[in-house]
């Protein structure tokens, strides 16, 4: 619920976050009072922007490492989503190679970092190529069969150099899909 103030030009008003549990058709309703004392309002559009289920910005640990968990990702996706079950705790249903995940993190110590992705893949789905991007840097890896989508293995993707402190973004972005799914990422 939000009270809007009069504005001569169109403006955006942030209403808050909602959780949509199912990837099905949803109904969104907007109600405005109808009393004679209420101002008229024109709705030009509603933007539903993805958010994450964990920390909006992950902080760097005192040992210098940065651990980006699945729940901290913002999913830009049609099908891929965060799966919260304890045995999963991953980004799963990655069946559309156009879906990607993004993490925001606060870096205190610039330097060189090894990028390790904890992933699972099975059922003959190995072979998809995935890019990990930080700024203009991109490291690619080929998804291996780990024996199942929730049988986790680390893959060393490569090394990146981050030259400045501050807020950084890391993106996991499939480049293709070999079979029915790309991978699950923890």
Buried (B, 14 or more C-beta within 10 A) or exposed (E): EEEEEEEEEEEEEEEEEEEEEEEEEEEEEEEEEEEEEEEEEEEEEEEEEEEBBEBEEBEBEEEEEBEBBBBBBBBBBEBBBBBEEEEBBBBBBBBBBEBBBBBBBBBEEEEEBEBEBBBBBBEEBBBBBBBBBBBEBBBEBEBBBBEEBBEBBEBEBBEBEBEEEEEBEBBBBBEEBBEEBBBBBB
